[in-house]
Structures are given as structure tokens and as C-alpha cells.
């Protein structure tokens, strides 16, 4: 399976050459130490929270989705093939990100991030309370699949929304905006690692993964509240 990655070699080589000759080089007029000033701004933390809620969950589910099918539903239905469904989530999330990027450009990112947060809270609670993380029948798989794909859909919307938000939040300094985008992306990229490790720990401690997903709900509530207070409500500190 690892040989599949070789299909990227030629496209990456071509794009690399194109980027070398076509992209404009803009020198950073700040030392590494000076660039750390983004951490003195509380909004760096808040942006990190919202991006973990969006891209972090997208990346985490992308990595853990097939394994969850294997551990939860294959024992109930031996005919299920996790790899048959693995690509649907990333496909839906990536497509919604592209589509709603245009929407975010028109109406702003904060509102879409707010919608994403509320939807994720509802969907993850439904995943837990509906028994889809502790299934007893293969008939529950259809509901599990629908909920997880809906989560992918909304994280794609949130990914588009947050990337629209961050440059507006830090509009006073494009350099800081770029630094925050890089920082938040790096942190949220740990989503697959966090999901796989903490789901495993949750199962070892309690027998199933519901504990981890409750913590995920708490994180979404906090990020959604922050987004509402600072970026969405009337008279907020940095409307975007």
C-alpha cells in the first residue's frame, strides 16, 4: 500500500518547478525571536482553539475513521470492509472546504465557524448518546456512517471559515496573520496522533471511546463560545 504514495512524485516535481519560477518571494522582515510575538496576543490561543475544532477534528477522524469501523462494527458484521468507506470522509470534508470558501468570502468566516461548532457539538453528542460508539447491532452502522460523514462535512466548512477569519482578526499585521496561520495549522495537524492515542487510552480506561468524545464535546463548546464572544456577536472585539 505504501507504493501508492509514488503517484505524488511527478505532480509534486512539476508543481515544485512551477512554484520556484512563479511564486513571489516576500522576505520576512523580522527575526525568529520577533516572530514569537504572536504568542503575546490572546487571539493566537483563540484561533488555535477554533482551528483544532475544525481541521484538528477533520484530520483526527480521517485517521481514526476506518479503525473505528474495524473495532466497533466489523465484529458485528464480518462483511464490512473499513477501507471501502475510509475515503468518503476526507472527500466530503475537502469538497465542503472548497465550496464554502466562496461562501466565507461573501459573508465572513465567524458565522460559518459558529455554525460548524454548534453542528459538531450536536453530532458528537448524538454519536455518544445514540450508542454508536458502543454498538450492539450491525443495523447501527448506517447511523454511525451518516453522523461521521456529517462531521466531516461541517469540519470542511469550518476549515474554510477559519482561514477567512485569521487574516481579518490580525488585519493590523499581515506578518502576524501569516504566523498564526502557520502555528494553528501545525498544532491541528497533530489531530491524527491525538485521536488514535486518546481513543486507545479511553478504551483502556473505561472499555470504550466515549470518554474521549465527551472531552471532544467540551473542547468544541469552549471553542464555539470563544468564537461567539470575540468574533461573532454584535459589538464583539474583532468581528470577522
MODELLER restraints for C-alpha pairs under 7 A, 6 or more apart:
rsr = mdl.restraints
at = mdl.atoms
rsr.add(forms.Gaussian(group=physical.xy_distance, feature=features.Distance(at['CA:38:A'], at['CA:44:A']), mean=6.33, stdev=0.5))
rsr.add(forms.Gaussian(group=physical.xy_distance, feature=features.Distance(at['CA:38:A'], at['CA:176:A']), mean=6.03, stdev=0.5))
rsr.add(forms.Gaussian(group=physical.xy_distance, feature=features.Distance(at['CA:38:A'], at['CA:180:A']), mean=6.80, stdev=0.5))
rsr.add(forms.Gaussian(group=physical.xy_distance, feature=features.Distance(at['CA:44:A'], at['CA:180:A']), mean=6.21, stdev=0.5))
rsr.add(forms.Gaussian(group=physical.xy_distance, feature=features.Distance(at['CA:46:A'], at['CA:226:A']), mean=6.68, stdev=0.5))
rsr.add(forms.Gaussian(group=physical.xy_distance, feature=features.Distance(at['CA:48:A'], at['CA:184:A']), mean=4.95, stdev=0.5))
rsr.add(forms.Gaussian(group=physical.xy_distance, feature=features.Distance(at['CA:49:A'], at['CA:223:A']), mean=5.42, stdev=0.5))
rsr.add(forms.Gaussian(group=physical.xy_distance, feature=features.Distance(at['CA:50:A'], at['CA:223:A']), mean=5.25, stdev=0.5))
rsr.add(forms.Gaussian(group=physical.xy_distance, feature=features.Distance(at['CA:51:A'], at['CA:162:A']), mean=6.58, stdev=0.5))
rsr.add(forms.Gaussian(group=physical.xy_distance, feature=features.Distance(at['CA:51:A'], at['CA:184:A']), mean=6.35, stdev=0.5))
rsr.add(forms.Gaussian(group=physical.xy_distance, feature=features.Distance(at['CA:51:A'], at['CA:188:A']), mean=6.51, stdev=0.5))
rsr.add(forms.Gaussian(group=physical.xy_distance, feature=features.Distance(at['CA:52:A'], at['CA:188:A']), mean=4.86, stdev=0.5))
rsr.add(forms.Gaussian(group=physical.xy_distance, feature=features.Distance(at['CA:53:A'], at['CA:220:A']), mean=5.89, stdev=0.5))
rsr.add(forms.Gaussian(group=physical.xy_distance, feature=features.Distance(at['CA:53:A'], at['CA:223:A']), mean=6.88, stdev=0.5))
rsr.add(forms.Gaussian(group=physical.xy_distance, feature=features.Distance(at['CA:54:A'], at['CA:155:A']), mean=4.75, stdev=0.5))
rsr.add(forms.Gaussian(group=physical.xy_distance, feature=features.Distance(at['CA:54:A'], at['CA:158:A']), mean=5.18, stdev=0.5))
rsr.add(forms.Gaussian(group=physical.xy_distance, feature=features.Distance(at['CA:54:A'], at['CA:159:A']), mean=5.56, stdev=0.5))
rsr.add(forms.Gaussian(group=physical.xy_distance, feature=features.Distance(at['CA:55:A'], at['CA:155:A']), mean=6.39, stdev=0.5))
rsr.add(forms.Gaussian(group=physical.xy_distance, feature=features.Distance(at['CA:55:A'], at['CA:159:A']), mean=5.71, stdev=0.5))
rsr.add(forms.Gaussian(group=physical.xy_distance, feature=features.Distance(at['CA:55:A'], at['CA:188:A']), mean=6.10, stdev=0.5))
rsr.add(forms.Gaussian(group=physical.xy_distance, feature=features.Distance(at['CA:56:A'], at['CA:188:A']), mean=4.34, stdev=0.5))
rsr.add(forms.Gaussian(group=physical.xy_distance, feature=features.Distance(at['CA:56:A'], at['CA:189:A']), mean=6.19, stdev=0.5))
rsr.add(forms.Gaussian(group=physical.xy_distance, feature=features.Distance(at['CA:56:A'], at['CA:191:A']), mean=4.62, stdev=0.5))
rsr.add(forms.Gaussian(group=physical.xy_distance, feature=features.Distance(at['CA:57:A'], at['CA:191:A']), mean=6.30, stdev=0.5))
rsr.add(forms.Gaussian(group=physical.xy_distance, feature=features.Distance(at['CA:58:A'], at['CA:152:A']), mean=5.99, stdev=0.5))
rsr.add(forms.Gaussian(group=physical.xy_distance, feature=features.Distance(at['CA:58:A'], at['CA:155:A']), mean=5.70, stdev=0.5))
rsr.add(forms.Gaussian(group=physical.xy_distance, feature=features.Distance(at['CA:59:A'], at['CA:189:A']), mean=6.78, stdev=0.5))
rsr.add(forms.Gaussian(group=physical.xy_distance, feature=features.Distance(at['CA:59:A'], at['CA:191:A']), mean=5.36, stdev=0.5))
rsr.add(forms.Gaussian(group=physical.xy_distance, feature=features.Distance(at['CA:59:A'], at['CA:192:A']), mean=5.64, stdev=0.5))
rsr.add(forms.Gaussian(group=physical.xy_distance, feature=features.Distance(at['CA:60:A'], at['CA:191:A']), mean=4.27, stdev=0.5))
rsr.add(forms.Gaussian(group=physical.xy_distance, feature=features.Distance(at['CA:60:A'], at['CA:192:A']), mean=3.96, stdev=0.5))
rsr.add(forms.Gaussian(group=physical.xy_distance, feature=features.Distance(at['CA:60:A'], at['CA:195:A']), mean=5.27, stdev=0.5))
rsr.add(forms.Gaussian(group=physical.xy_distance, feature=features.Distance(at['CA:62:A'], at['CA:89:A']), mean=6.59, stdev=0.5))
rsr.add(forms.Gaussian(group=physical.xy_distance, feature=features.Distance(at['CA:62:A'], at['CA:90:A']), mean=5.99, stdev=0.5))
rsr.add(forms.Gaussian(group=physical.xy_distance, feature=features.Distance(at['CA:63:A'], at['CA:192:A']), mean=5.27, stdev=0.5))
rsr.add(forms.Gaussian(group=physical.xy_distance, feature=features.Distance(at['CA:64:A'], at['CA:192:A']), mean=6.99, stdev=0.5))
rsr.add(forms.Gaussian(group=physical.xy_distance, feature=features.Distance(at['CA:64:A'], at['CA:195:A']), mean=6.70, stdev=0.5))
rsr.add(forms.Gaussian(group=physical.xy_distance, feature=features.Distance(at['CA:64:A'], at['CA:196:A']), mean=6.15, stdev=0.5))
rsr.add(forms.Gaussian(group=physical.xy_distance, feature=features.Distance(at['CA:65:A'], at['CA:86:A']), mean=6.53, stdev=0.5))
rsr.add(forms.Gaussian(group=physical.xy_distance, feature=features.Distance(at['CA:66:A'], at['CA:82:A']), mean=4.89, stdev=0.5))
rsr.add(forms.Gaussian(group=physical.xy_distance, feature=features.Distance(at['CA:66:A'], at['CA:83:A']), mean=6.27, stdev=0.5))
rsr.add(forms.Gaussian(group=physical.xy_distance, feature=features.Distance(at['CA:66:A'], at['CA:86:A']), mean=5.32, stdev=0.5))
rsr.add(forms.Gaussian(group=physical.xy_distance, feature=features.Distance(at['CA:69:A'], at['CA:82:A']), mean=5.70, stdev=0.5))
rsr.add(forms.Gaussian(group=physical.xy_distance, feature=features.Distance(at['CA:70:A'], at['CA:82:A']), mean=5.96, stdev=0.5))
rsr.add(forms.Gaussian(group=physical.xy_distance, feature=features.Distance(at['CA:72:A'], at['CA:135:A']), mean=6.74, stdev=0.5))
rsr.add(forms.Gaussian(group=physical.xy_distance, feature=features.Distance(at['CA:73:A'], at['CA:138:A']), mean=6.35, stdev=0.5))
rsr.add(forms.Gaussian(group=physical.xy_distance, feature=features.Distance(at['CA:73:A'], at['CA:141:A']), mean=6.73, stdev=0.5))
rsr.add(forms.Gaussian(group=physical.xy_distance, feature=features.Distance(at['CA:74:A'], at['CA:80:A']), mean=5.66, stdev=0.5))
rsr.add(forms.Gaussian(group=physical.xy_distance, feature=features.Distance(at['CA:76:A'], at['CA:137:A']), mean=6.45, stdev=0.5))
rsr.add(forms.Gaussian(group=physical.xy_distance, feature=features.Distance(at['CA:76:A'], at['CA:138:A']), mean=5.41, stdev=0.5))
rsr.add(forms.Gaussian(group=physical.xy_distance, feature=features.Distance(at['CA:77:A'], at['CA:138:A']), mean=5.92, stdev=0.5))
rsr.add(forms.Gaussian(group=physical.xy_distance, feature=features.Distance(at['CA:89:A'], at['CA:149:A']), mean=5.42, stdev=0.5))
rsr.add(forms.Gaussian(group=physical.xy_distance, feature=features.Distance(at['CA:89:A'], at['CA:152:A']), mean=5.55, stdev=0.5))
rsr.add(forms.Gaussian(group=physical.xy_distance, feature=features.Distance(at['CA:90:A'], at['CA:152:A']), mean=6.89, stdev=0.5))
rsr.add(forms.Gaussian(group=physical.xy_distance, feature=features.Distance(at['CA:92:A'], at['CA:152:A']), mean=6.32, stdev=0.5))
rsr.add(forms.Gaussian(group=physical.xy_distance, feature=features.Distance(at['CA:92:A'], at['CA:153:A']), mean=5.64, stdev=0.5))
rsr.add(forms.Gaussian(group=physical.xy_distance, feature=features.Distance(at['CA:93:A'], at['CA:152:A']), mean=4.71, stdev=0.5))
rsr.add(forms.Gaussian(group=physical.xy_distance, feature=features.Distance(at['CA:93:A'], at['CA:153:A']), mean=4.73, stdev=0.5))
rsr.add(forms.Gaussian(group=physical.xy_distance, feature=features.Distance(at['CA:93:A'], at['CA:155:A']), mean=6.33, stdev=0.5))
rsr.add(forms.Gaussian(group=physical.xy_distance, feature=features.Distance(at['CA:93:A'], at['CA:156:A']), mean=4.28, stdev=0.5))
rsr.add(forms.Gaussian(group=physical.xy_distance, feature=features.Distance(at['CA:94:A'], at['CA:156:A']), mean=5.86, stdev=0.5))
rsr.add(forms.Gaussian(group=physical.xy_distance, feature=features.Distance(at['CA:96:A'], at['CA:153:A']), mean=5.92, stdev=0.5))
rsr.add(forms.Gaussian(group=physical.xy_distance, feature=features.Distance(at['CA:96:A'], at['CA:156:A']), mean=5.02, stdev=0.5))
rsr.add(forms.Gaussian(group=physical.xy_distance, feature=features.Distance(at['CA:96:A'], at['CA:157:A']), mean=5.68, stdev=0.5))
rsr.add(forms.Gaussian(group=physical.xy_distance, feature=features.Distance(at['CA:97:A'], at['CA:156:A']), mean=4.23, stdev=0.5))
rsr.add(forms.Gaussian(group=physical.xy_distance, feature=features.Distance(at['CA:97:A'], at['CA:157:A']), mean=5.09, stdev=0.5))
rsr.add(forms.Gaussian(group=physical.xy_distance, feature=features.Distance(at['CA:97:A'], at['CA:159:A']), mean=6.10, stdev=0.5))
rsr.add(forms.Gaussian(group=physical.xy_distance, feature=features.Distance(at['CA:97:A'], at['CA:160:A']), mean=5.05, stdev=0.5))
rsr.add(forms.Gaussian(group=physical.xy_distance, feature=features.Distance(at['CA:100:A'], at['CA:157:A']), mean=5.71, stdev=0.5))
rsr.add(forms.Gaussian(group=physical.xy_distance, feature=features.Distance(at['CA:100:A'], at['CA:160:A']), mean=6.18, stdev=0.5))
rsr.add(forms.Gaussian(group=physical.xy_distance, feature=features.Distance(at['CA:101:A'], at['CA:160:A']), mean=4.85, stdev=0.5))
rsr.add(forms.Gaussian(group=physical.xy_distance, feature=features.Distance(at['CA:101:A'], at['CA:161:A']), mean=6.80, stdev=0.5))
rsr.add(forms.Gaussian(group=physical.xy_distance, feature=features.Distance(at['CA:104:A'], at['CA:160:A']), mean=6.84, stdev=0.5))
rsr.add(forms.Gaussian(group=physical.xy_distance, feature=features.Distance(at['CA:104:A'], at['CA:161:A']), mean=5.58, stdev=0.5))
rsr.add(forms.Gaussian(group=physical.xy_distance, feature=features.Distance(at['CA:104:A'], at['CA:164:A']), mean=6.48, stdev=0.5))
rsr.add(forms.Gaussian(group=physical.xy_distance, feature=features.Distance(at['CA:105:A'], at['CA:164:A']), mean=6.85, stdev=0.5))
rsr.add(forms.Gaussian(group=physical.xy_distance, feature=features.Distance(at['CA:108:A'], at['CA:164:A']), mean=6.92, stdev=0.5))
rsr.add(forms.Gaussian(group=physical.xy_distance, feature=features.Distance(at['CA:108:A'], at['CA:240:A']), mean=5.71, stdev=0.5))
rsr.add(forms.Gaussian(group=physical.xy_distance, feature=features.Distance(at['CA:109:A'], at['CA:161:A']), mean=4.06, stdev=0.5))
rsr.add(forms.Gaussian(group=physical.xy_distance, feature=features.Distance(at['CA:109:A'], at['CA:162:A']), mean=5.93, stdev=0.5))
rsr.add(forms.Gaussian(group=physical.xy_distance, feature=features.Distance(at['CA:109:A'], at['CA:164:A']), mean=5.30, stdev=0.5))
rsr.add(forms.Gaussian(group=physical.xy_distance, feature=features.Distance(at['CA:109:A'], at['CA:165:A']), mean=5.01, stdev=0.5))
rsr.add(forms.Gaussian(group=physical.xy_distance, feature=features.Distance(at['CA:109:A'], at['CA:240:A']), mean=6.16, stdev=0.5))
rsr.add(forms.Gaussian(group=physical.xy_distance, feature=features.Distance(at['CA:110:A'], at['CA:161:A']), mean=6.66, stdev=0.5))
rsr.add(forms.Gaussian(group=physical.xy_distance, feature=features.Distance(at['CA:110:A'], at['CA:165:A']), mean=6.37, stdev=0.5))
rsr.add(forms.Gaussian(group=physical.xy_distance, feature=features.Distance(at['CA:110:A'], at['CA:227:A']), mean=6.87, stdev=0.5))
rsr.add(forms.Gaussian(group=physical.xy_distance, feature=features.Distance(at['CA:110:A'], at['CA:231:A']), mean=5.92, stdev=0.5))
rsr.add(forms.Gaussian(group=physical.xy_distance, feature=features.Distance(at['CA:110:A'], at['CA:232:A']), mean=5.48, stdev=0.5))
rsr.add(forms.Gaussian(group=physical.xy_distance, feature=features.Distance(at['CA:110:A'], at['CA:240:A']), mean=5.55, stdev=0.5))
rsr.add(forms.Gaussian(group=physical.xy_distance, feature=features.Distance(at['CA:111:A'], at['CA:232:A']), mean=6.22, stdev=0.5))
rsr.add(forms.Gaussian(group=physical.xy_distance, feature=features.Distance(at['CA:112:A'], at['CA:157:A']), mean=6.86, stdev=0.5))
rsr.add(forms.Gaussian(group=physical.xy_distance, feature=features.Distance(at['CA:112:A'], at['CA:158:A']), mean=6.45, stdev=0.5))
rsr.add(forms.Gaussian(group=physical.xy_distance, feature=features.Distance(at['CA:112:A'], at['CA:161:A']), mean=5.74, stdev=0.5))
rsr.add(forms.Gaussian(group=physical.xy_distance, feature=features.Distance(at['CA:113:A'], at['CA:158:A']), mean=5.06, stdev=0.5))
rsr.add(forms.Gaussian(group=physical.xy_distance, feature=features.Distance(at['CA:113:A'], at['CA:161:A']), mean=5.65, stdev=0.5))
rsr.add(forms.Gaussian(group=physical.xy_distance, feature=features.Distance(at['CA:113:A'], at['CA:162:A']), mean=6.59, stdev=0.5))
rsr.add(forms.Gaussian(group=physical.xy_distance, feature=features.Distance(at['CA:114:A'], at['CA:224:A']), mean=5.99, stdev=0.5))
rsr.add(forms.Gaussian(group=physical.xy_distance, feature=features.Distance(at['CA:114:A'], at['CA:227:A']), mean=6.65, stdev=0.5))
rsr.add(forms.Gaussian(group=physical.xy_distance, feature=features.Distance(at['CA:114:A'], at['CA:228:A']), mean=6.69, stdev=0.5))
rsr.add(forms.Gaussian(group=physical.xy_distance, feature=features.Distance(at['CA:116:A'], at['CA:154:A']), mean=5.41, stdev=0.5))
rsr.add(forms.Gaussian(group=physical.xy_distance, feature=features.Distance(at['CA:116:A'], at['CA:155:A']), mean=6.63, stdev=0.5))
rsr.add(forms.Gaussian(group=physical.xy_distance, feature=features.Distance(at['CA:116:A'], at['CA:157:A']), mean=6.74, stdev=0.5))
rsr.add(forms.Gaussian(group=physical.xy_distance, feature=features.Distance(at['CA:116:A'], at['CA:158:A']), mean=5.59, stdev=0.5))
rsr.add(forms.Gaussian(group=physical.xy_distance, feature=features.Distance(at['CA:117:A'], at['CA:220:A']), mean=6.04, stdev=0.5))
rsr.add(forms.Gaussian(group=physical.xy_distance, feature=features.Distance(at['CA:117:A'], at['CA:224:A']), mean=5.23, stdev=0.5))
rsr.add(forms.Gaussian(group=physical.xy_distance, feature=features.Distance(at['CA:120:A'], at['CA:151:A']), mean=6.20, stdev=0.5))
rsr.add(forms.Gaussian(group=physical.xy_distance, feature=features.Distance(at['CA:121:A'], at['CA:217:A']), mean=5.63, stdev=0.5))
rsr.add(forms.Gaussian(group=physical.xy_distance, feature=features.Distance(at['CA:121:A'], at['CA:220:A']), mean=6.26, stdev=0.5))
rsr.add(forms.Gaussian(group=physical.xy_distance, feature=features.Distance(at['CA:121:A'], at['CA:221:A']), mean=6.87, stdev=0.5))
rsr.add(forms.Gaussian(group=physical.xy_distance, feature=features.Distance(at['CA:123:A'], at['CA:147:A']), mean=6.25, stdev=0.5))
rsr.add(forms.Gaussian(group=physical.xy_distance, feature=features.Distance(at['CA:123:A'], at['CA:151:A']), mean=6.71, stdev=0.5))
rsr.add(forms.Gaussian(group=physical.xy_distance, feature=features.Distance(at['CA:124:A'], at['CA:217:A']), mean=6.65, stdev=0.5))
rsr.add(forms.Gaussian(group=physical.xy_distance, feature=features.Distance(at['CA:127:A'], at['CA:133:A']), mean=6.55, stdev=0.5))
rsr.add(forms.Gaussian(group=physical.xy_distance, feature=features.Distance(at['CA:127:A'], at['CA:144:A']), mean=6.94, stdev=0.5))
rsr.add(forms.Gaussian(group=physical.xy_distance, feature=features.Distance(at['CA:127:A'], at['CA:147:A']), mean=6.87, stdev=0.5))
rsr.add(forms.Gaussian(group=physical.xy_distance, feature=features.Distance(at['CA:128:A'], at['CA:210:A']), mean=6.15, stdev=0.5))
rsr.add(forms.Gaussian(group=physical.xy_distance, feature=features.Distance(at['CA:132:A'], at['CA:140:A']), mean=6.50, stdev=0.5))
rsr.add(forms.Gaussian(group=physical.xy_distance, feature=features.Distance(at['CA:132:A'], at['CA:144:A']), mean=5.62, stdev=0.5))
rsr.add(forms.Gaussian(group=physical.xy_distance, feature=features.Distance(at['CA:133:A'], at['CA:209:A']), mean=6.76, stdev=0.5))
rsr.add(forms.Gaussian(group=physical.xy_distance, feature=features.Distance(at['CA:133:A'], at['CA:210:A']), mean=6.66, stdev=0.5))
rsr.add(forms.Gaussian(group=physical.xy_distance, feature=features.Distance(at['CA:134:A'], at['CA:208:A']), mean=6.98, stdev=0.5))
rsr.add(forms.Gaussian(group=physical.xy_distance, feature=features.Distance(at['CA:165:A'], at['CA:240:A']), mean=5.74, stdev=0.5))
rsr.add(forms.Gaussian(group=physical.xy_distance, feature=features.Distance(at['CA:166:A'], at['CA:177:A']), mean=6.24, stdev=0.5))
rsr.add(forms.Gaussian(group=physical.xy_distance, feature=features.Distance(at['CA:166:A'], at['CA:181:A']), mean=6.92, stdev=0.5))
rsr.add(forms.Gaussian(group=physical.xy_distance, feature=features.Distance(at['CA:167:A'], at['CA:174:A']), mean=6.90, stdev=0.5))
rsr.add(forms.Gaussian(group=physical.xy_distance, feature=features.Distance(at['CA:167:A'], at['CA:177:A']), mean=5.11, stdev=0.5))
rsr.add(forms.Gaussian(group=physical.xy_distance, feature=features.Distance(at['CA:168:A'], at['CA:240:A']), mean=6.00, stdev=0.5))
rsr.add(forms.Gaussian(group=physical.xy_distance, feature=features.Distance(at['CA:169:A'], at['CA:238:A']), mean=5.96, stdev=0.5))
rsr.add(forms.Gaussian(group=physical.xy_distance, feature=features.Distance(at['CA:169:A'], at['CA:240:A']), mean=6.65, stdev=0.5))
rsr.add(forms.Gaussian(group=physical.xy_distance, feature=features.Distance(at['CA:170:A'], at['CA:176:A']), mean=6.50, stdev=0.5))
rsr.add(forms.Gaussian(group=physical.xy_distance, feature=features.Distance(at['CA:170:A'], at['CA:177:A']), mean=5.13, stdev=0.5))
rsr.add(forms.Gaussian(group=physical.xy_distance, feature=features.Distance(at['CA:198:A'], at['CA:212:A']), mean=6.42, stdev=0.5))
rsr.add(forms.Gaussian(group=physical.xy_distance, feature=features.Distance(at['CA:199:A'], at['CA:209:A']), mean=5.37, stdev=0.5))
rsr.add(forms.Gaussian(group=physical.xy_distance, feature=features.Distance(at['CA:199:A'], at['CA:212:A']), mean=5.99, stdev=0.5))
rsr.add(forms.Gaussian(group=physical.xy_distance, feature=features.Distance(at['CA:202:A'], at['CA:208:A']), mean=6.22, stdev=0.5))
rsr.add(forms.Gaussian(group=physical.xy_distance, feature=features.Distance(at['CA:202:A'], at['CA:209:A']), mean=5.10, stdev=0.5))
rsr.add(forms.Gaussian(group=physical.xy_distance, feature=features.Distance(at['CA:202:A'], at['CA:211:A']), mean=5.89, stdev=0.5))
rsr.add(forms.Gaussian(group=physical.xy_distance, feature=features.Distance(at['CA:202:A'], at['CA:212:A']), mean=5.83, stdev=0.5))
rsr.add(forms.Gaussian(group=physical.xy_distance, feature=features.Distance(at['CA:203:A'], at['CA:209:A']), mean=5.15, stdev=0.5))
rsr.add(forms.Gaussian(group=physical.xy_distance, feature=features.Distance(at['CA:229:A'], at['CA:236:A']), mean=6.23, stdev=0.5))
rsr.add(forms.Gaussian(group=physical.xy_distance, feature=features.Distance(at['CA:230:A'], at['CA:236:A']), mean=5.09, stdev=0.5))
rsr.add(forms.Gaussian(group=physical.xy_distance, feature=features.Distance(at['CA:230:A'], at['CA:237:A']), mean=5.13, stdev=0.5))
rsr.add(forms.Gaussian(group=physical.xy_distance, feature=features.Distance(at['CA:230:A'], at['CA:238:A']), mean=5.97, stdev=0.5))
rsr.add(forms.Gaussian(group=physical.xy_distance, feature=features.Distance(at['CA:231:A'], at['CA:237:A']), mean=6.50, stdev=0.5))
rsr.add(forms.Gaussian(group=physical.xy_distance, feature=features.Distance(at['CA:231:A'], at['CA:238:A']), mean=5.21, stdev=0.5))
rsr.add(forms.Gaussian(group=physical.xy_distance, feature=features.Distance(at['CA:231:A'], at['CA:239:A']), mean=4.51, stdev=0.5))
rsr.add(forms.Gaussian(group=physical.xy_distance, feature=features.Distance(at['CA:231:A'], at['CA:240:A']), mean=5.83, stdev=0.5))
rsr.add(forms.Gaussian(group=physical.xy_distance, feature=features.Distance(at['CA:232:A'], at['CA:239:A']), mean=5.91, stdev=0.5))
